[in-house]
Amino acid sequence: MIYSPTSKPEGTIRDWLNYHAKTSPNKVSYQFSDNGSELTWLELLNRVKLITNHLLRLNIRKGESIAICMSNGSSALEIFYAIIYGGFRVTPLNLAAGPAALGHAISHSNCNFIFYDEMQSDVLSNALKETNANPTIVKVRKDTFKDTKETLLLHDITPEDHALLMYTSGTTGVPKGVVHSHSSLLSGGWTTSIAHELKSTDRALCVLPLYHINGLCVTVIAPLISGGSSVICPRFSSSKFWQDCEKYSITWFSVVPTIISHLLHGKNDPSVSVCNNLRFGRSASAPLAIDTQSNFEKRFGVPIIETMGLTETAAQILSNPLPPKQRKIGSPGVAFGNDVKILKDDGSEQIDNLIGEIAVRGPNIMIEYLDNVGATKSTINEDGWLLTGDLGYMDDDGYVFVSGRLKELIIKGGENISPREIDDALYAHKDVIEAAAFAIPCDVYGQRIEAAIRLSMNSIASEDEFIELCRSKLGKFKAPDRIYFLDELPKGPSGKIQRIKLIEITS
């Protein structure tokens, strides 16, 4: 179990937990800010084995899905690892997905057991009303998993066996179940580790939910690969973020652009010691506005590494290198641990600097969409390239620049317009915390452009001011016809703004 920047990790997640418990038994693996507790690698393994024994006594078949409906915390982490360690398939339920999507995940995954905590009782109850499935639900308490002094025989597992079933956000259509093996899940943590040059001395701050691929692979699986540690928070809190960075001597964090914007517009500043300890911050799950990144770095002195990833790729496919190597602001970077290319409409490879669909191939690619052969075949071609649905181009240095999603592309008067162009123009205003452009049907042009904004407190900026800002930067044709001011823009579990819901809210 050697962490290498040149070769993907071998073995299973079980092997890696055993390895760290044997070689670094007393080293802290994970800490939990909600109660100040921590687990060494040996303590984690012992808890995982105890829970695994409980699961084995339930006569659950190898590879069967076991669902988790839990908030971030020690119990969720221990059960997550125990399910995989025992040879089962963990299915973290997306707590932000809504009852119908959760009900679909419960029935589609064929899970016979769901472990939940008190905080998610109502979420689970509402989800169960949306399905005919009748799984056994187990409320997790302190005494749920008791030591019987009995060690049951584990299922034999291989690196290619199923480890994770995670459902996509489902903003368009029914959520699809993404299946990852032990190998692809470990590779997801590995691509993060090599891109950020993680060491056993590094400590991450995890404020993203563990039921989302970003929080899971980047700040849970990456430390498993690098031998570092992670501090897991219940959720993001702007008032506690810098405090936690100081308390736990955090060396890096992974967040989403909306969190970076909230920190930038917040009143709290990190101490000198926090900035000295922090090697970098990481941004993922959605494009980061250039002005937001630049202003954050100017104010806090912490470099932000923009990246890109998908549920289907166990998180990261692209990352900017760490300073002093070249970063390109506005780009999620270059490929680490996998191959990325830009495709033409006919599927052939695009030449540099021309826009096409971004495709990726590597060890972190999912196995399939569960029970959906058609969607799997349309997403992964015969040569093993996964089509991301994202549009972008690659420059002469191999840096990819994302222009938008195929499904979100605005087509006005026959011209393709990326919503991100408009987002970036709006973010250039000092009072903008969140911004998103979207398309509305139009009899004249086919589609017209509108946008929604969340402003900082006490801002007096007007709709006309933002429309004029966009016209000055983009021209009249690409400027929005209307601006909506909202208290908060709708977001998915990763913090990505959901444009399709903006259409519903503003119509």
N, C-alpha and C positions, 0 to 999 in steps of 0.2 A: 504494500500500500504506500507507494511513493508518489508524492506530488511532483510532477514534472511539467515544465512549460512546453515540452516538445512532443509529448504523447498523452493521449486521453487516458483517464483513470481506468484501471482494470477492476474486476471483481464486482461485488454487490454492496449495497448500503450496509448490509449485515457485516460484511468483511471490514468495512471502514470503521464502523462503530467498535468492533472487536479490536481492531488494530490500535485505535487511539486509547482505548481502555487498558490495553496491555502496555503500550509504550509510554503513555503520558497519563497514568491513572489519576494523578492528583492535580492535573492542570484543569482550570475552569474552562468549560465548553460553552455554556449558555448561562446568562443572568437574566433576571426578570424584574423590571422596574416597578411593577405593580405592588410587589411585596418585599423586594430587596433580596429575594432568595437567589441561589446559584446552584449549578450542578457541575461537578467535575466529570471528566469523561467516564470514569469508573462508576460514579453515582448514576449518571445517565444510563449506562448500560444495565446496571442492576435494576433500575426502574423499568426500563424497556423489557427486560427479561420477565419481570414480575407480571407486567401487563400482558405480554405475549402468552404466558402460561394461562392467564385468564381467558384469552381469546381462543387458545387451543382447546380448552375445556368446553367451549361452546360448539365444537365440532364444525367449525367453518372450513369450507373447502379451500384448498390452495388456489390463489388467484382470485378469490371471490372479493367483491367490493365490500368494504366496511366504511360507512360514512361518518364524518365528524361535523358537528354543528356547534362550534365552539369559538369563543373569543381568543385572542392572543394571550398566551400564558404558559406556565409550566405544564399543566395538564394536557393542553392541546399539543404541545411539542412532544411530550412523552408518548402520547397515544399515536400521534402521527408516525413516529419512529417504530413503535411497537407493531403496528399493523404491517409495515413494510418488512420489519425484521422477521416476523412470523411467516412470511411468504404469502401475505394477502395484498390486496390492492386498496390503497387508501383513497377515499373520495371526500375531499374537503368541500363542504357545501358553502357556496358563495352567499354570505349573509346579507349582501347588498342587492341580490339579484331579484328579489320580489317573490311572493308566494308561488305564482304559476311556474316560473323558471326553476325554483327549488323543488316543486312537486314533480316536474319533469325529470330533474336529475335523480330524485329518489327512485322513481319508477324505472327510468331508463338504465340506471346503473345496476338494477336488480340487487340492491343491498338489502340484506336481511337484518342488519343491525345498524343503529345510529347512536353514537355517543354524543351527548349534548351537555351543556352547563346551564345553570339557573338563568343567566343573562339572556340565553337564546330560547327560552321556553316558548315564548309567544311566536317567535320567528318559525320555530319548528312546528308548532301547533297549526299555524296558518298554512304552512307548506303542505302538511299532511292532509289538509282539507282539499288540496288540489290534485290528489292522486288516489287511485284505487289500491295502491300498494299498502301493505300492512306490516312494515318492519318492526322488529323489537327495538324499542327506544330505551336507552340506558342513561340515566342522569348521573353525571360524574360528581362524586363527592370525595372527601378525603379518604374514606374507607371503602371506596368502590373496589379497589384492587388489593386483595389481601394475600399475604405470603402463606401459601399452603405447604411450603417446604417440598413441593413436588415439582420435578422438572420433566415436562413432557417433550416428546420428540418433535423437533422442528420440521417443517416441510423442507425438502430439498429445493434450493433455488439456484438459478443461473443469472448471469448479467442480462439476458434477454427476456427474462420473465417480467410480467406486468408489475409495476410498483405504484403508479399514480394514475388516477382518472380524474381529470379536472375539466369542468365545463366552461366553455367560452362565455363571454358576457351576454351574448344573445341580443344585441341591440337591433339586429335585423334577423327575423326568423327565429326558429327554435334553437336554443343553445346546443352546441355539438360537444360530445364527450371526447376530450383529447387523452389518448393513452400513451404514457411514458413507461419505458422499461427502467430497471435499475441502471443500466448502462447510459441511457440518454439523460436520465435525471442527474446522475453523477457528472456527466459531460456538461450539463447546464451549469453546475457549480464550478466546473473546471474552466469554462470559457471566461467566467467572471474572474476567477483567481489569477489566470495568466494575464488577462488584460490589465488588471489593476496591481499586478505584482504583489499579491497578498502573501504575508508571512505569518508564521505561528504567533508572532507578537502583536498582530493586528487585532483590533476589536471593533466590530461594526455596531451601529445603532439601527435597529429594525423598528420602524414606526409604521410599516405597511402591513396589511393583513396577511396571515399565513395561508389563507384560502385563495390568494392570488399568486400567480407564478413568479412575479417580481419579488415579493416578500419572501416567498418560499425558497426559490433556487438561489437568489442572490445573497440573502443574509442568513439562511439556514444551511443550505447545501454547500455553498462556497467555503464557509469555515470548516465544514466537515472535510473538505478536500485539502485546504491549506493548513489545517491544524490550529487555526486562530479561534476566536471566540466571538460571540454576538450577544448584545443586550436587547432583549425583546420587550417592547413596550405594548401596552394594551391598544394604543392608537396614537396618531399624531396629535400633539398638543403644542401649540406655538409658545405657550407660557412655560412649558417644561423642557422644550427641545434642547436649548443651550445648557440648561441646568443638568440634564442627563448626560450631555456630552462631557461636562466638567466632572460630574460625580464618578463616571465610569471610565474616564480617560479614553474617550472614543478616538480612534484614528481614522475612521471613514464612516460615511453614512450613505444610504441609498433611499432616494425619495422620488417624487414625481414633480413635474413643472409647477403644478398649482401650489405645492408645499413650498417650493423655492420662492414663489411669488409672495406667499403669505409671510414667510420669514423676512423677505426683503421689505415688506410694508409694515412689519411689526415694530414695536418700540424697543424690544429687547436686543441687546448686543452681546455676543460671546465675550468671555474674558480673554485676556492675553494667553493664558495657559491653554484654553480650549483651542484657540487658533494655532498655537505652537504644536499641539498634539495632533490636530487634524491634518492628515496628508491630502485628503480630497473629499469632495462630496460627489455623489453620483446621481445623475438624472436619467430617468427611463420612463417607458410606457406611453409617452406622447412627445411630440417635438417641443423643444425648449426655445422660447423666443430669444432672439439675439440680445435685445436690450435688457431683458430680465437677467440673463446670464452675466452680461458685462457689468451691470449695476450691482449684482450680488457680489461678484468678485471684488469690485472696487470698495464696497462697503465693509465686507467681512474679511477680505484677504484670503479666502479659501477657494482654491480652484474647483470648478465644477466640471466633471467629466460627463459629457453627453453620450448616451448609449442608445441602443435600440434592441428590442427583443419581442418575442411572441410567446403565447402559451404553447403553441405547437413546436417551439424550439427550446423548451425548458429555459426560457428567458433569453439571455443575450445572444445576439448574432453580430453586432457591431459595437465598437467602442473607440473613443479617442484615446490615444496613449497618454500616459501620465507625463506631467512636466518633468524635465525640461524638453521632452520630445514634443514634436509638433502636434498641437491641437488646432482644429479648424472650427471656429465658432460658427454655428449654424448647421454643422454636420454631426451625425451620430457616430462618425468615425470609420474605421476600417475593420475588416474581419479578423477575429481572433479564434483559432481553434476550429473554424469552418470556412467554407468558401462562399463568396457572395458574387453575384453577377446581375446585370441588368438585361432584361429580355425585351425584344420587340413584340408587337402584337401577334406575330405568327409563331412566337416561341423561340426564335433564333436569338443568338447573343447580340446585344446592342453594342455599338462602339462607344468609346468614352465621350462623356459630356452631352449625351442625348438622353432624354427622358424615356423610361420604360418601366416595366414591372420589376421589382426587386425580388430575386430568387436566392435561396440559400440551400446548401448541402453540407452535411457534416454529422458527427456522432451524436449531436444533441437533438436531432430531428425526431419527432414523435413516431410511434409505431403506426398509428391509425386513428381515425375517428371511430369510436366504438359503434359497431353495428350500422355503419354508414359507408358502404363500399363506394358509392357514387361520389360522395364528398371527398373521400380519401383519394380516389383516383384523379379527381379534378384539381386537387391541391398538391399532390406529389406526383411528378411526371415519371415516365419510365426510366429516366436516368437518375432518379433519386433527388431531383431538385424540388424543393418546396416553394410554391408560389405564394408570396406573402400578401398579395392584394394591395401592397403599397407601391406608389409611384415615386421614382427618383432617378438620379443620374450619378455616375461615378466619374470623378475627375482623373487627371493623369497620374495622381499619386495614390489612387485607390480609395480615396475618401468618398463616401456616399452622401448625397444630399437628397433628403426626402421632400417631395413636393406635395404629397397628400395621399389619401386613400382613393382607390378606384371607385368605390361605392359613394364616396363623399364629394367627388369631383363636381364642381359647378359648371354647367354647360349653358352659357348665356349667349344667345344669338349665334350658336355654332362654335363659339370659342371656349376652350377648356380653361377654367380658372381654378387654381388651387385655393381652398379656404385658408390655408396657412399663410398665403401672401397677405391676406386681409388681417388675419390674427396678428401677424408681426407688425403691421402698420399700427394697429390699435394699441399693442403693448408698448409702442414707443412713447405713449403718453404716460407721464409720471404717476397719474392717479389710478391707472388700470391694474387691478389685481387679477382678474380673470377676463378672458375674451374669446369669443368663438363666432365665426361667420358660418352661414348656412344658406341653402337655396330654398326658394319658395316658387311654386308654379306661377308662370306669367304668360298671358295670351300673346304678348308682343314678342318677347325674347325666348320663350320656352321656360326659362327660369330667371328669377331676379335675386339679388343678393341682399340679405339682411344680416344683422349681427346682434349679439347680446354681450353685455359688459357688466362686470361687478367692479364698482369703484371703491376707492379707499374712503374712510370715514371723513365727513365734512367736505368732500369734494363738491365743487359747484360747476364742474364741466357740463356742457350741454350737448344735446344730440347733434346740432349743427357743427359744433366744434370738432366732433369725431368724424363726421362725414367729410368735412373740409380737410382734416388731417389725412384721411385715406385718399382723397382726390389729389392732394399735393404729392403723395408718395406713389400712387398707383395709377392715377388718371381717373376721369369720371366714369368710364365704362366698368372698371373693376371696383369702384367704391360702392359700399352698401347704400341702399335706398332708405333704410330705416335702422335705427339703433334702439334696442331695448335695454333698460337698466334694471337689473335683477339683484336681489339680496344675495343670491348664490346661484351659480350655474349647475345644472344637473351633471353628476359625475358617476362613473362606474366604480367598482371596488378598488381599482388601482389609482383612482384619482383623475382618470382621463375624462375630459369633458365630452358629454354625449350629445352630438349635434342633432341627432334624430329626435331626441326628447325636447330640444329647444324648439323645434318646429311645432310639436304638440303644445308646449307651454305658451307660445306666442301667437298661435293661430286662433 
